Amino acid sequence: MAKRTRSGLKRLRQTVKRTLRNRAVKSRIKTLTKKARATRDPEALRAAVKAIDKAAAKGILHRNTAARKKSRLVKAVLQPG
């Protein structure tokens, strides 16, 4: 638990809010990624890559993590077979 100071309680509120937002964004990325892999649809791939890029821009994902996810996803969706 945070310090029982006004600033500590505020930090706790901010952390909870950010955690919920970040969790929602990451969950959406996972859903879109699964959909793109399953359907192998270019539109689904585009949506997933866009979501990953947005998360990286907001700092939810590290840029190298985003690049790795996009690379593996494109490889999985566009590879024949």
Steps between C-alpha positions, in 0.01 A plus 500: 500500500614853431617735767215653689577844372295702257764459232529126566126450470492703180781286356298191586194636318711586196662158497166320514361713218806444279509128574139456390556702183821314411338164566212586264738606223715188536191279499380666180839441337485132592147466362585672172819295466313172549238607247766592242682170548180296477349669195824595321306806383701808394239732653526320835879521475478873434277553804734301725809686381324833551407405857857391574639826359257707708596312817870558429439870437319532834777313683286200587735276303872556456582585139718191456223280640257657254740444212549136600125439527434660161781308335382164629139578418571607141719194453226271631220656297673556167711183481348245264390172648 
